[in-house]
Amino acid sequence: MSNTQNAGLLQHVYVFKDLTPKELETIAEIAKIEAFHSGDEIFTQGDPAVSFFVIKFGSVKIQTTAGEKTVEVATLGTGSHFGEMAFVDGEKRSATVVTMERTELIKLDFQDLRRVLDGNPAIAVKVYKAFAHFLCGRLRITTNDLSFAREKNFRSIV
């Protein structure tokens, strides 16, 4: 797939929405396409994190394991992205990602992405700002979910 086609796909991803066409081309130059079959594991909770992914087409489920119990956290489809938390904080994978059907992903290696961002401050500001907004949104949802669960739990005790 050409860089222009990758740039076209990336322009619809929240993290890259504020980039100019030329800036998108710069990101697209480091993008790789990977294909997976249904049931393939992209990465496992606890793995070292080395890449960020955008779903070109298909779907994945995000799941975590606590003890012996596996909990499905989310299902993501075409145009969604995952793996960005580790890019920001450098930690290991916090969840396992498994394909639900034939899926193609755009893979952005952290090392390549950092090199591009380090060499292009204008792109870096836009991408890090988008990551911050996205992760804040996720944190708000988590906070609301926890508040609801605690309130529900408190009502069942009283």
Number of C-alpha atoms within 10 A of each C-alpha: 8 11 17 15 11 21 21 15 18 24 20 13 16 16 20 21 14 17 19 12 13 11 17 22 21 19 22 22 16 18 25 15 15 13 13 17 14 14 15 16 15 13 18 19 16 13 13 14 21 18 19 20 22 24 24 22 17 21 21 27 18 20 18 19 14 7 6 6 7 11 12 13 11 11 15 18 17 16 20 19 19 15 21 21 17 18 19 13 8 13 13 16 20 20 20 21 25 21 22 19 15 15 21 20 24 24 20 22 17 19 13 16 19 14 11 18 19 12 11 13 11 12 21 17 12 17 19 15 14 17 19 15 14 14 15 12 12 12 12 11 12 12 12 12 12 12 12 12 12 12 12 11 11 10 9 8 7 5
